[in-house]
Amino acid sequence: MSTKQPPQNRVLKILKSNVSLAPMAGITDYVLRSMVRHYSPTCLLTTEMISSEFLNQNRNQNEILKLDNSHHPIAYQICGHKPYMMNAAAKKLSPLADIIDINMGCPVKKVVCGHDGCALMNEPELAYDVVQAVKEGTDLPVSVKFRLGFTQDNMNYVKFGQKMQEAGAEFITLHARTRKQMYSGSADWSKVKDLKNNVDIPVFANGDVKSIDSAVQCMEQSAADGVAIGRGVLGDPTLIFRIEHYFKTGEKLAPPDIFERLQMMKHHLDEEIELRGENVAIKFFRKFYAFYISSIPNASKYRGVLMVEEDYQKLCKYFKEIENDLYALKSA
Ligand SMILES: Cc1cc2nc3c(=O)[nH]c(=O)nc-3n(C[C@H](O)[C@H](O)[C@H](O)COP(=O)(O)O)c2cc1C
C-alpha cells in the first residue's frame, strides 16, 4: 500500500474564512471590495473578470486592478481561452494576487461566442490547457469558477471538475446553474455535493446565497467547504461578515437598517468618484441605487430622480431629503 500523502492544498493555507466574494463584472471593483473588506477582515475577495486580451494590450483597468494591502487574501480572476494569453495574464497579475482564478462560467453571449467563459465547459481539453498555461505563468495556486454545464442535458460539472483538478487547479467555485439558465430558476446546491464528493480540492458553492439562513441551507445541502456570494452584497456590504460571524458564533447580527444603508450608499458613491472622477462615477453608480433603497416606501419615486441626476451636490441634497422623509415617516 502506498504511504504517499497527497500534496498539502495551498489554498487552505490562504483562506481565512469559508465565505468569499464572488466576482461580478462592473460591480466588485476596488471600492466594493474595500467596503466588503471593511466589515470582513477575513473573507476571500475576488476581482471582477479581467480580460486576458485587454491586459496584454495594456488597456487601462485601474478600477479592477487597484489593490489595497488590506484586500489580501484576494483572487484575481482572468478570462480568456488562448493559453499563451492566459499565461501572460497570470504572470502580470501574480505580484498582486494570492490566487489566480479562471472564469469558465460566464454565460454572456458575447463572451461565450468568443470561446471564453462557460464555452470552455464544452471544450474540456482546451480548458485543461488553459489551466496548465496559467500554472506555468504563476507560482500562486490556480482556481476555476464554472457552472453545472452548458445545458440541462449536458451537466458535465463532475467530470469537468475532475479534469480541472488533474490540470492542477487547487480550488473550485461552482455556480449551481447551467449556462442556459443564465440567472433564472434557482441554484441547485445539492449538485455541488456531487462535485465535492468527486474531487480532493476545496469547493465553494455559489448561487442565490442572500442571507444568513440561505448560507446555512446552502452549506447543508452542498456539503461544500464554503460559500461564494455575489448579488447578496448589493446594497448590503455587511452580508459576508454577518454570515462569517454566524458560522463562528451562532449569533445572527441584524442587517443594516435603511439609515445605515443610506450612509453606505453615500460612501460608495463618494469612493467611486474618488476612483473614477465625478462625471463617470455618477453614471456608473446608477446600477447600485435600487439595491441600497430597496424596500423603502416610495423607492421607485426616489429611484426615478437618482437615475437621471448628474450633479453631485444635487444628489447629496436628495439623499438628505430621502433621509428626512424616512425620519418623518418613522416619527409619524
Ligand atoms: C452583474 C454580474 C456580473 C458578474 N460578473 C462575473 C464575473 O466577472 N466573473 C464570474 O466568474 N462571474 C460573474 N458573475 C456571476 C457571479 O459571480 C455569481 O456566480 C452569480 O451571480 C451567482 O451568485 P449570486 O446568486 O451569489 O449572485 C456575475 C454576476 C452578475 C450578476
The ligand as a Gaussian input file, in Angstrom:
#p B3LYP/6-31G(d) Opt

LIG

0 1
 C      -23.593000      41.767000     -12.779000
 C      -22.879000      40.444000     -12.630000
 C      -21.587000      40.312000     -13.087000
 C      -20.913000      39.098000     -12.974000
 N      -19.614000      39.007000     -13.383000
 C      -18.919000      37.851000     -13.191000
 C      -17.531000      37.776000     -13.489000
 O      -16.886000      38.754000     -13.895000
 N      -16.918000      36.579000     -13.304000
 C      -17.589000      35.471000     -12.829000
 O      -16.993000      34.403000     -12.680000
 N      -18.903000      35.534000     -12.515000
 C      -19.560000      36.689000     -12.668000
 N      -20.865000      36.775000     -12.285000
 C      -21.504000      35.623000     -11.646000
 C      -21.372000      35.678000     -10.110000
 O      -20.037000      35.566000      -9.704000
 C      -22.177000      34.549000      -9.463000
 O      -21.697000      33.337000      -9.959000
 C      -23.673000      34.638000      -9.740000
 O      -24.141000      35.962000      -9.616000
 C      -24.465000      33.734000      -8.792000
 O      -24.182000      34.042000      -7.461000
 P      -25.123000      35.015000      -6.560000
 O      -26.505000      34.464000      -6.612000
 O      -24.499000      34.995000      -5.209000
 O      -25.070000      36.368000      -7.208000
 C      -21.562000      37.986000     -12.399000
 C      -22.873000      38.124000     -11.948000
 C      -23.527000      39.325000     -12.041000
 C      -24.934000      39.446000     -11.526000

